Amino acid sequence: MIKVANDPAARPQSGMSQADLILEIPVEGGITRYALVFQSLDPSKVGPVRSARQSDLNYLPALHAILAHVGASESVTQMVRDAAKTGSFVDIDEFQHADAFERVAGKVAPYNAYTSGSKIRDAAGDAGHARVDVPALQFDALVGKAVGKEATSLAIPYTGAGKVTYTFDAAAGAYRRTQGGQATMDADAKKEVMPDNVVVIKTEVKEIPGTADVTGAPSVDFRSTGTGAVVILRDGKRFDGTWTRGGTSDMYRFTDSAGEVIPLKQGLTWIHIVPDDYDLSS
């Protein structure tokens, strides 16, 4: 799992088209950050890699991942290192594993740190090549009994990061994604990043006291367990339902209003974490 910047200066990023799961998480001032999760492919080039955040601890225990990042605040660095000691994930921080990262030419700091799947696995030693059991999201080629409606587009009203829109491409069977009016591209693969599933989890997003940056914007965390509203896009349909999650070592489960499971389609899944008050009606 590699932390990748998503402020406008970071785009287009590299490695996104090789991910199995992309988590898009609010960090501060309306900006989001990506956690790119690679399971079926090892990416050849990923970046720009940025810092870990407190909110990463909401899903690392479930993924049993190798976390690749460039530092963090002093308090979060300690949180991450302490959590990694439990053995639920492996911490690969550039400040401790400089050889696992490179600073590329043509990019200015802090947007010039890049890595690859093989570098991160090698830095993790034996753990980088060990098998782990990860709780699964629920997938099915058909939606089964879940009830959805035809809907070819969805807008997510981010501010600082730029509004995101998804539009279903029937020929590709996936969703074209724009942010700030620009198509989301993989700079290394030189192609659009088109998720097969879009999952928008609504929950409480809260400021973390004492974490304001130089602009006065505090970092944020979010509630990742319990229940809440979810919107899911797949195959040109929209499903409005409920997400449930028992603990941080569990995976999300999605059901419709009748309690029927909303399964995902095999392919790239993009999960957004957004505040409860976001309008997702269009």
C-alpha positions, 0 to 999 in steps of 0.5 A: 500500500503506497501513499500518493499525493493528490493535490493538483501539483502531483497530477498526473500520478504514476502506478494508479492503473496497476492498483487493485484498490484505490482509497481516496481519503480526506487529509486537510483543507479539502485535499485528498490523498490516495492509498494505492493497494497492489495485490495482483500486480507489482507496480513498476513506478509509483508516485509521487509518494507522500506522508502517512496520516493518522487515518491510515491506521483505520484500514492497515490492520485489515490489509496486512499491507506493507505501508510505503510512505515518506515520513509523517508528522512526529506524532503520526510517525510514532503511532505508525511505528507503534502499530507496526510492532503488532505485526499487522502491517510493515512500515517502510518509511523513506526516512528509514529505508531511503534505498526503497525510494528515488528522487526523480528529475523533472519534479520538485520536492515534495513531488519527486519521491517515487518507488516500485513494488519490487523496491518496497518488497525488498525493503520489507525483507522476508515479510515482503514476500510472505503470504498474508490472509486479507478479509475480502470485499464481496465480488460477483459477476452479477449483482444478484438480488441487490436493487439499483437504478440506471445511472451513468454519472456521479459527481463528488463535490470536493473543494480543494482537490477539485470536483470528481465526476464519474461517467460510465463508458459502456464499451469499456464497462468501466467509469471515466473519471475526471477531477478538476475538469481533467481526466485522471491519467496514469503518467507512466502507463500513459492511459486513463485510470478507469475504475470498474467499481466506485464506492462512496462511503459517507461518515463523520470526518473530524479535525484532529486538534493541534495538527494545523499546517502553515495555512491553518488547515488541520489534518482530519480523521474519519470514523471507519467502523459501525454503519453509514450510507454508501453509494456504489456504481457498477455496470452503469447502475447506482446502488444506494445502501449501507456500509457496515464494518465491525472493527479495523481488522474487518473489511467493509460490507455493503447492503441495499435497503432490503439488506441484500449484499451489493457485490462489486465487479472484479476489477479496480475498485475506487473507494472514497471517504466523504463527509456525511453532508456531501450531496451525491444526488447528481 
